[in-house]
Amino acid sequence: MTMTFPVPGVHALRGGPVLRWGVIGPGEIANDFTTTLHANSDQRVVAVGSRSPERAAAFAARHGVPGVHGSYEALVADPAVDVVYVASPHPQHLGHALLAIAAGKHVLVEKPMTTSAADTRTLADAARAAGVLAMEAMWTRYLPGTNVVARLLADGVLGDVRLATVDVGWPHDPDPADRMFDPAAGGGALLDAGVYG
C-alpha cells in the first residue's frame, strides 16, 4: 500500500511584526535561540541580562546585541524589550518569568516552564492577570512533521489512535556535579527531556 502524506504547513518567518527580544540567561540554549532567531526571521534580540556583566557582554558581542544588563531587573525594565526569553536554570524559570510579567513583558520560557504544576499555574495566572502571553519554548510543537501528524489524526487517516510510545534519549556521562543529575537544580530525564515524548 502506498500512502501520500499531506504537505506540511510552514508559516512565513519573515514579514510579520518585528518583536524586540530580551534574553535572561546567556548560556548555550540562549546562544542557539539567538542564532536561529536572527538567521531565520526578522525578529531581533536587543538586550541580554545576566548576574555576570562579563557573560552578558560576551553574549552581546557574539550576537550583535546592543543592550547589556548586569541584572535581570534592568533587562525587564528596558523599554526597548517587548518580550523576554527565559533560558536560566530550571529552578529559576518561575522567578524570572514572574519578573518579566510584572514588568508588562510577554515571556517565552525555556522548557520546562517551571519545576511543578503548581508553579506553572502561578505563572499562567500572573500572565493572564497582566494581559501578557506566557509560553513554554516547546519547539517540536512547531516542526512541519508535527503538523503532518496532527492533520493525519484529524482526518482519521491513522484510525482511532489510543496509544503512542516515544523513546527519546542521548548519551550523557553520569556526573553527580552536573545539573542534569541534581534534582534540586531541576535536573533529571523527566524535566529535561520528558517534554519530547
C-alpha positions as a Python dict, from the first residue, in 0.01 Angstrom:
ca = {
    (1, 'M'): (0, 0, 0),
    (2, 'T'): (129, 344, -91),
    (3, 'M'): (36, 641, 121),
    (4, 'T'): (55, 1007, 26),
    (5, 'F'): (121, 1235, 319),
    (6, 'P'): (-6, 1592, 337),
    (7, 'V'): (239, 1870, 263),
    (8, 'P'): (343, 2031, 592),
    (9, 'G'): (209, 2378, 653),
    (10, 'V'): (504, 2607, 717),
    (11, 'H'): (429, 2964, 814),
    (12, 'A'): (630, 3253, 675),
    (13, 'L'): (904, 3356, 915),
    (14, 'R'): (956, 3700, 770),
    (15, 'G'): (732, 3995, 704),
    (16, 'G'): (531, 3994, 1029),
    (17, 'P'): (563, 4232, 1319),
    (18, 'V'): (918, 4255, 1449),
    (19, 'L'): (942, 4181, 1818),
    (20, 'R'): (1236, 4304, 2023),
    (21, 'W'): (1361, 4026, 2249),
    (22, 'G'): (1548, 4036, 2576),
    (23, 'V'): (1734, 3725, 2694),
    (24, 'I'): (1767, 3615, 3056),
    (25, 'G'): (2046, 3360, 3097),
    (26, 'P'): (2308, 3386, 2820),
    (27, 'G'): (2406, 3017, 2811),
    (28, 'E'): (2423, 2752, 2540),
    (29, 'I'): (2048, 2729, 2476),
    (30, 'A'): (2020, 3110, 2454),
    (31, 'N'): (2306, 3109, 2203),
    (32, 'D'): (2118, 2857, 1986),
    (33, 'F'): (1793, 3053, 2023),
    (34, 'T'): (1950, 3385, 1927),
    (35, 'T'): (2148, 3244, 1633),
    (36, 'T'): (1837, 3074, 1495),
    (37, 'L'): (1610, 3374, 1555),
    (38, 'H'): (1847, 3613, 1376),
    (39, 'A'): (1917, 3375, 1087),
    (40, 'N'): (1558, 3274, 1012),
    (41, 'S'): (1333, 3566, 1097),
    (42, 'D'): (1309, 3943, 1119),
    (43, 'Q'): (1294, 3917, 1500),
    (44, 'R'): (1581, 4071, 1694),
    (45, 'V'): (1740, 4013, 2032),
    (46, 'V'): (1805, 4368, 2152),
    (47, 'A'): (1917, 4308, 2510),
    (48, 'V'): (2068, 4044, 2736),
    (49, 'G'): (2070, 4023, 3114),
    (50, 'S'): (2290, 3818, 3342),
    (51, 'R'): (2417, 3824, 3701),
    (52, 'S'): (2758, 3835, 3534),
    (53, 'P'): (2809, 4154, 3332),
    (54, 'E'): (3105, 3982, 3163),
    (55, 'R'): (2889, 3692, 3039),
    (56, 'A'): (2623, 3935, 2919),
    (57, 'A'): (2883, 4143, 2734),
    (58, 'A'): (3038, 3835, 2570),
    (59, 'F'): (2695, 3712, 2458),
    (60, 'A'): (2608, 4058, 2322),
    (61, 'A'): (2935, 4080, 2129),
    (62, 'R'): (2889, 3733, 1981),
    (63, 'H'): (2536, 3810, 1855),
    (64, 'G'): (2546, 4184, 1785),
    (65, 'V'): (2306, 4262, 2070),
    (66, 'P'): (2311, 4633, 2162),
    (67, 'G'): (2170, 4618, 2518),
    (68, 'V'): (2374, 4466, 2802),
    (69, 'H'): (2237, 4448, 3156),
    (70, 'G'): (2412, 4325, 3470),
    (71, 'S'): (2081, 4232, 3633),
    (72, 'Y'): (1755, 4068, 3535),
    (73, 'E'): (1561, 4359, 3683),
    (74, 'A'): (1736, 4602, 3448),
    (75, 'L'): (1663, 4378, 3149),
    (76, 'V'): (1288, 4356, 3213),
    (77, 'A'): (1273, 4733, 3279),
    (78, 'D'): (1438, 4808, 2941),
    (79, 'P'): (1176, 4989, 2726),
    (80, 'A'): (1344, 4853, 2411),
    (81, 'V'): (1235, 4498, 2506),
    (82, 'D'): (890, 4368, 2402),
    (83, 'V'): (926, 4003, 2502),
    (84, 'V'): (1163, 3815, 2733),
    (85, 'Y'): (1315, 3475, 2661),
    (86, 'V'): (1398, 3295, 2987),
    (87, 'A'): (1686, 3049, 2947),
    (88, 'S'): (1811, 3034, 3304),
    (89, 'P'): (1843, 2708, 3503),
    (90, 'H'): (1510, 2527, 3558),
    (91, 'P'): (1451, 2623, 3924),
    (92, 'Q'): (1486, 2992, 3831),
    (93, 'H'): (1229, 2989, 3548),
    (94, 'L'): (931, 3084, 3764),
    (95, 'G'): (1103, 3378, 3934),
    (96, 'H'): (1244, 3517, 3611),
    (97, 'A'): (916, 3476, 3422),
    (98, 'L'): (723, 3649, 3702),
    (99, 'L'): (978, 3932, 3695),
    (100, 'A'): (914, 3983, 3323),
    (101, 'I'): (537, 3955, 3363),
    (102, 'A'): (538, 4211, 3645),
    (103, 'A'): (719, 4448, 3407),
    (104, 'G'): (442, 4400, 3149),
    (105, 'K'): (653, 4188, 2914),
    (106, 'H'): (542, 3883, 2722),
    (107, 'V'): (757, 3582, 2812),
    (108, 'L'): (883, 3270, 2635),
    (109, 'V'): (1018, 3030, 2895),
    (110, 'E'): (1259, 2752, 2804),
    (111, 'K'): (1135, 2406, 2893),
    (112, 'P'): (1037, 2301, 3145),
    (113, 'M'): (831, 2613, 3202),
    (114, 'T'): (860, 2553, 3577),
    (115, 'T'): (951, 2262, 3802),
    (116, 'S'): (597, 2189, 3926),
    (117, 'A'): (235, 2203, 3816),
    (118, 'A'): (154, 2448, 4097),
    (119, 'D'): (430, 2686, 3982),
    (120, 'T'): (307, 2665, 3623),
    (121, 'R'): (-44, 2758, 3738),
    (122, 'T'): (104, 3052, 3930),
    (123, 'L'): (288, 3168, 3618),
    (124, 'A'): (-20, 3127, 3395),
    (125, 'D'): (-242, 3313, 3643),
    (126, 'A'): (8, 3601, 3665),
    (127, 'A'): (31, 3631, 3286),
    (128, 'R'): (-347, 3623, 3250),
    (129, 'A'): (-389, 3892, 3517),
    (130, 'A'): (-123, 4111, 3350),
    (131, 'G'): (-267, 4061, 3000),
    (132, 'V'): (57, 3923, 2858),
    (133, 'L'): (144, 3598, 2682),
    (134, 'A'): (345, 3336, 2870),
    (135, 'M'): (450, 3035, 2666),
    (136, 'E'): (682, 2738, 2701),
    (137, 'A'): (956, 2718, 2436),
    (138, 'M'): (842, 2380, 2307),
    (139, 'W'): (995, 2396, 1960),
    (140, 'T'): (897, 2045, 1847),
    (141, 'R'): (531, 2154, 1858),
    (142, 'Y'): (603, 2367, 1552),
    (143, 'L'): (802, 2121, 1341),
    (144, 'P'): (648, 2054, 999),
    (145, 'G'): (624, 1681, 1082),
    (146, 'T'): (412, 1759, 1388),
    (147, 'N'): (173, 1947, 1162),
    (148, 'V'): (151, 1647, 927),
    (149, 'V'): (75, 1402, 1209),
    (150, 'A'): (-191, 1635, 1353),
    (151, 'R'): (-360, 1654, 1013),
    (152, 'L'): (-346, 1276, 966),
    (153, 'L'): (-508, 1231, 1308),
    (154, 'A'): (-775, 1494, 1241),
    (155, 'D'): (-859, 1339, 903),
    (156, 'G'): (-888, 991, 1056),
    (157, 'V'): (-615, 851, 831),
    (158, 'L'): (-440, 687, 1126),
    (159, 'G'): (-760, 541, 1268),
    (160, 'D'): (-857, 553, 1634),
    (161, 'V'): (-518, 606, 1799),
    (162, 'R'): (-529, 503, 2164),
    (163, 'L'): (-161, 480, 2250),
    (164, 'A'): (165, 615, 2114),
    (165, 'T'): (506, 527, 2252),
    (166, 'V'): (805, 755, 2218),
    (167, 'D'): (1166, 679, 2310),
    (168, 'V'): (1394, 981, 2337),
    (169, 'G'): (1749, 980, 2463),
    (170, 'W'): (2109, 1074, 2407),
    (171, 'P'): (2436, 971, 2565),
    (172, 'H'): (2532, 1152, 2881),
    (173, 'D'): (2816, 1063, 3116),
    (174, 'P'): (2682, 1038, 3472),
    (175, 'D'): (2836, 1320, 3674),
    (176, 'P'): (2682, 1396, 4015),
    (177, 'A'): (2811, 1755, 3987),
    (178, 'D'): (2626, 1810, 3656),
    (179, 'R'): (2288, 1984, 3690),
    (180, 'M'): (2137, 1705, 3479),
    (181, 'F'): (2181, 1469, 3774),
    (182, 'D'): (2080, 1708, 4051),
    (183, 'P'): (1705, 1711, 4127),
    (184, 'A'): (1746, 2031, 4330),
    (185, 'A'): (1875, 2203, 4015),
    (186, 'G'): (1578, 2080, 3812),
    (187, 'G'): (1781, 1800, 3658),
    (188, 'G'): (1677, 1454, 3558),
    (189, 'A'): (1538, 1291, 3250),
    (190, 'L'): (1173, 1384, 3309),
    (191, 'L'): (1218, 1761, 3342),
    (192, 'D'): (1491, 1791, 3083),
    (193, 'A'): (1376, 1552, 2810),
    (194, 'G'): (1031, 1425, 2909),
    (195, 'V'): (866, 1705, 2714),
    (196, 'Y'): (992, 1549, 2389),
    (197, 'G'): (797, 1227, 2449),
}
